[in-house]
Amino acid sequence: MTIRRMIENWTAFRKSGQVGDEYYDHKDYRWGMVIDLNSCIGCNACVTACYAENNLAVVGRERFGRGLGMHWMRIERYWHTGEKGEVETRYPEQGAQYIPMMCQQCEHATCEPVCPVAATYHTPDGLNAQVYNRCIGSRYCSNNCPYKVRYFNFYSYYKNWPSPLEQQLNPDISVRDKGVMEKCTFCVQRLRRGKNEAKNEERLLRDGEVQTACQQSCPTQAISFGNLSDENSKVSKLWQKHNMSFGHKENEKQPKNERGYRALEELNTEPSVMYLERVRDEDI
Amino acid sequence: MEEEIRKDIKWAQINRDVLSSMEAPRKIYWVLIAVCLSLVAVGVYAEIHQYRTGMGEAQLNRPQMWGFYLANFIFWVGVSHAGTLLSAALFLTNTEWRRPVYRSAEAMTSVALLTAAIFPVIHLGRVWDFYWVLPYANERGLWPNFRSPLLWDMAAIFTYLTSSMMFLYYGMIPDLAISRDNARGWRRRLYSWMALGWVGSDRQWRNFRKGYLLLAAFLLPLAVSVHSIVASDFAMSIMPGWHVTSLPPYFVAGALYSGCAAIITLFIILRHTFRYEEYLTLPILDKLCKLTFAIAMIWVYLNLIEFASAWYGHNMYEKEVLIEKATGPYAPFWWTMIILGFGLPFALIIKKVRRNLLVLTAISMLINIIMWLERWMIVSPTLARNHEPYSWGYHWPGWVELSITLASFAWFTMLFLLFVKIFPSISMYEVKEMLYHRRQVSDRLVREPPDNIESEPA
């Protein structure tokens, strides 16, 4: 970004969204996700798949209870509470409401500017990348992440990897040591491999050619993943259908009863993940 | 008006008193040093343990990623501020009574910064790579992220540390010359080297004055900016309760508040251990207390502003954090901080309190504990009630954090005590100047005959 470019695109800079920077124009790829909460049954298959795919450390019951778990993806459970704070039983057949939460790959990621060594940065594909080798563990990014989806290696786990699990470690990505921050990458190793193969054949990735581990394992196909720069991809169509775009504001939502929303949109972090609200029987 | 220092005190007497402080302190000095050393040893052991096992030993978790270390960091940077206030700000405003106190206050600044600088380093997950924060040229062309407030911190603290140390040293040169002329052995070699050939000539004095004024004027805005930058670690984030515009002035006021309290504590310790009853007198302490009271009121005001803006801002996240502070598990600490922090300074209105050394020791130490709590109450409750309800959680310290925190207090005290043993902790030349002014200018009634004034030893 040069000063000249900043002056020329001043109006764009003042708004959220595109900045007129070639590096970030997302010509070929811009990875996005859609999660349909209507389909999510909270089975945790995505979480397990993530553990297997991304070499996530299993920390044990005691440390997990202390809040040191390394699950890049988590199924959050929420219960309705009534006026007086009591747990409401309006939806007894459904129990809790689920929302799978992982790194939202924000376009205006709050974790990026605060890292003192620039270990987390934005890729041209719209991913929020984490460079393990560069991370010094100041943990500022995690503090500044409104979704709290950054996980810190509080201990060294690679030496005592629980016995049969080390046999299925993924050779495509590293095992992280203590003192390093990590988080969901949208399975960047799969994207990288797919992009390389596509490049050899001198074409772009086709929609659905690369699946993330969570998407692949979801029994109800609640998760869709794909390229938002490709207008014909499944995610693009879903985003268009639900009037979602970068720069979208929750209070400007049209029509009001549209299901699509992005988590904590009012903070202007511009997440790349759209959730589709769950529709209750009584809402119909 | 009451005299701060007895007028008839002889100049040679001042030299003798200050120089002897460097030789034979009371026994309590060695007891303090021993206690501090052992506490520091425990802290070093804790840090080694944490270094080898991992940051999890500090009982941190997600979302509580910072905890005690950052609270300590803010606290110590805060303590360092009052030294600059006394030495630079009061110098620029020509406040006479600062003269006997400012040297030790200025030493406290440097020592507190040396303590503070430890924390951003040891709180890192990979301590061994801490130098990556420095913008040094390297073969990979990698630079730190200049947008990160942590980097500004690093720059601000290095600048403040070097400048305040230079100011401390610069202001000490004439005194080092006096020490040089009265010392033997390694001390003589050290002081000769440090006094830079000071002979007290007219030209030297004139240049010295100019330089001192320049440094003081340079240091003052720096002091304000440093804690503002430390505040921007929080204010620049988007977390509710941190993302507050009034945080920088709030930090500076809190810093001066705790710093003044720390000066009062050290004042009393110095007065006792080094038999400084003639110089660190009760009238000066009285004025220090008044200063503390005034600053405390600014701090109270800024606190109220913060609550008001959280309340009337209608930001639900910020309100939740405020409610969490007042009613959550941290409430006992928060209310202690609020009630005592608001109430204790009012005790300083009473003259009897301002003259009672024991009560003052208790009050000043309490204020410091309260201000430490205030720092902790900035760091932890916000993370406990962040935007994401599924990730709410608390942080309670383990033995590692507690012993490193205690060790930081010991380290601070130890460095300070070493400083006052090696260097003149009261500015001899400034006290003489003060007396000279009193005798020659202010005091028209009893003018001393000129032969009563001894010339300063070269």
Contacts between the chains, C-beta under 8 A, distances in Angstrom:
chain1	res1	chain2	res2	distance
A	63	B	56	7.1
A	66	B	56	7.8
A	66	B	59	7.6
A	66	B	61	5.4
A	67	B	61	3.3
A	67	B	62	5.1
A	67	B	63	7.6
A	67	B	64	7.5
A	67	B	393	5.2
A	68	B	56	5.9
A	68	B	61	5.8
A	68	B	62	7.2
A	69	B	62	7.7
A	74	B	390	7.5
A	76	B	390	4.1
A	77	B	390	7.8
A	78	B	389	7.5
A	78	B	390	7.5
A	101	B	388	7.7
A	101	B	390	7.0
A	110	B	237	7.4
A	110	B	238	5.2
A	113	B	145	7.2
A	113	B	147	4.3
A	113	B	148	6.5
A	114	B	147	7.7
A	114	B	148	5.2
A	114	B	149	6.6
A	114	B	150	7.1
A	114	B	236	7.3
A	114	B	237	6.7
A	115	B	145	5.5
A	115	B	148	5.8
A	116	B	132	8.0
A	116	B	133	4.9
A	116	B	144	5.7
A	116	B	145	5.9
A	116	B	148	4.4
A	116	B	150	3.9
A	116	B	151	4.9
A	116	B	154	7.5
A	117	B	132	4.9
A	117	B	133	6.3
A	117	B	144	5.5
A	117	B	145	6.3
A	118	B	143	7.5
A	118	B	144	6.8
A	118	B	145	3.8
A	118	B	148	7.9
A	134	B	132	7.4
A	134	B	142	7.5
A	135	B	125	7.4
A	135	B	126	7.2
A	136	B	124	5.3
A	136	B	125	6.8
A	136	B	126	4.9
A	136	B	129	4.7
A	136	B	130	6.7
A	136	B	132	5.5
A	136	B	133	7.2
A	137	B	55	7.0
A	137	B	124	5.1
A	137	B	125	1.9
A	137	B	126	4.9
A	138	B	120	7.8
A	138	B	123	7.4
A	138	B	124	5.8
A	138	B	125	7.5
A	138	B	150	5.8
A	139	B	60	7.9
A	139	B	65	3.9
A	139	B	66	6.7
A	139	B	123	7.9
A	139	B	125	6.7
A	140	B	148	7.1
A	140	B	150	5.9
A	140	B	233	7.8
A	140	B	237	7.9
A	142	B	62	6.7
A	142	B	63	7.4
A	142	B	65	4.8
A	143	B	63	7.5
A	143	B	65	5.1
A	143	B	66	6.1
A	143	B	237	6.6
A	143	B	239	6.7
A	143	B	383	6.4
A	144	B	237	4.5
A	144	B	238	6.3
A	144	B	239	6.6
A	146	B	238	6.4
A	146	B	239	7.8
A	146	B	386	6.9
A	146	B	387	4.1
A	146	B	388	6.5
A	147	B	387	7.5
A	147	B	388	5.7
A	148	B	62	6.3
A	148	B	63	5.0
A	148	B	386	6.1
A	148	B	387	8.0
A	148	B	388	4.8
A	148	B	390	7.8
A	148	B	391	3.7
A	150	B	62	7.8
A	151	B	62	6.5
A	152	B	55	7.2
A	152	B	60	8.0
A	152	B	62	6.8
A	152	B	65	6.5
A	152	B	125	6.6
A	153	B	54	7.3
A	153	B	125	7.1
A	154	B	54	5.3
A	154	B	55	5.1
A	154	B	56	3.2
A	154	B	60	6.8
A	154	B	61	7.7
A	155	B	53	6.8
A	155	B	54	4.0
A	155	B	56	4.7
A	156	B	54	5.9
A	178	B	54	4.1
A	178	B	55	7.3
A	178	B	125	6.8
A	178	B	126	8.0
A	179	B	54	6.9
A	179	B	55	6.6
A	179	B	124	7.3
A	179	B	125	3.0
A	179	B	126	3.9
A	179	B	127	7.9
A	180	B	125	6.3
A	180	B	126	7.0
A	181	B	125	7.5
A	264	B	387	5.6
A	264	B	388	7.7
A	267	B	238	6.1
A	267	B	387	7.0
